[in-house]
Amino acid sequence: MSPRARADGRGAAPVAFRGPPHRLSSLVPLPEIDTPAEPKVLVEGAEIRGFSVRPLTREGGAGVGKLTLRLARATSPGTYPGSVELGGRKHPFVVEVEPQPKIEVSPSHLTFEVEPGAEASAEVTLHNVGNVPFEVPAASSFCVFDGGGVDRAFWVALGAEPPSGKERIDLLLDTLAEAHGGLVEVRARAKPRTIAPGEPSEVQLTLSFSDRIRPGHGYVGSWDAEGLRVRVRVSVPSTKGRRG
């Protein structure tokens, strides 16, 4: 096929954009014109937030350009037909928008001081900035680890010769196990529980900590769900100075 035929788009499959709605790009042959005109772009059923054409190299006598397309972040997953007019020639294309779950959380970091086996509560705002609905999990869990446990485990394993019957890897794993603060059970209450793209929701969290967390230590972890992450830092009061 000649470069001109490719530039006209005759007999060629439409250019395909594929990815999240706010970050789509593809390559197309560029027509040979003296004064490039502003490209005209249309996507059926979607809101265009930005479009640009950047010339790259020349291939077989025809210019090649990188087309970058941005749609609204909340654009639903699916296939959208469209076209772009370059130098008076129309190029058809299809946009294949992929699912992108993404939640912004405020606050994104939670800090607690709790006793072993105790509960703590917090309120967070979840804002769905992805393009698919987000279901707030009613019950979930995550692990916490002693903040200095990893460094201590390597120091124990490598700082001296292991005792008889033990290997360094045994010391490393045993010390890492000691740094594990157990599971944190999370209960979440939200209205609405299903958050539509572009919408916020207030969520009440109750976190139940394991009795594995030890007085005088600090632990870190994160509450994760698809598209969501909340950092959690825990300090456990020391037993020193307490009255029995």
Secondary structure as GFF3:
##gff-version 3
##sequence-region A 1 244
A	DSSP	alpha_helix	3	8	.	.	.	ID=ss1
A	DSSP	beta_strand	15	19	.	.	.	ID=ss2
A	DSSP	beta_strand	24	30	.	.	.	ID=ss3
A	DSSP	beta_strand	40	43	.	.	.	ID=ss4
A	DSSP	beta_strand	48	59	.	.	.	ID=ss5
A	DSSP	beta_strand	62	71	.	.	.	ID=ss6
A	DSSP	beta_strand	78	86	.	.	.	ID=ss7
A	DSSP	beta_strand	89	97	.	.	.	ID=ss8
A	DSSP	beta_strand	103	106	.	.	.	ID=ss9
A	DSSP	beta_strand	109	113	.	.	.	ID=ss10
A	DSSP	beta_strand	119	128	.	.	.	ID=ss11
A	DSSP	beta_strand	134	135	.	.	.	ID=ss12
A	DSSP	beta_strand	139	146	.	.	.	ID=ss13
A	DSSP	alpha_helix	149	158	.	.	.	ID=ss14
A	DSSP	alpha_helix	168	179	.	.	.	ID=ss15
A	DSSP	beta_strand	180	191	.	.	.	ID=ss16
A	DSSP	beta_strand	194	195	.	.	.	ID=ss17
A	DSSP	beta_strand	200	208	.	.	.	ID=ss18
A	DSSP	beta_strand	218	225	.	.	.	ID=ss19
A	DSSP	beta_strand	228	235	.	.	.	ID=ss20
###
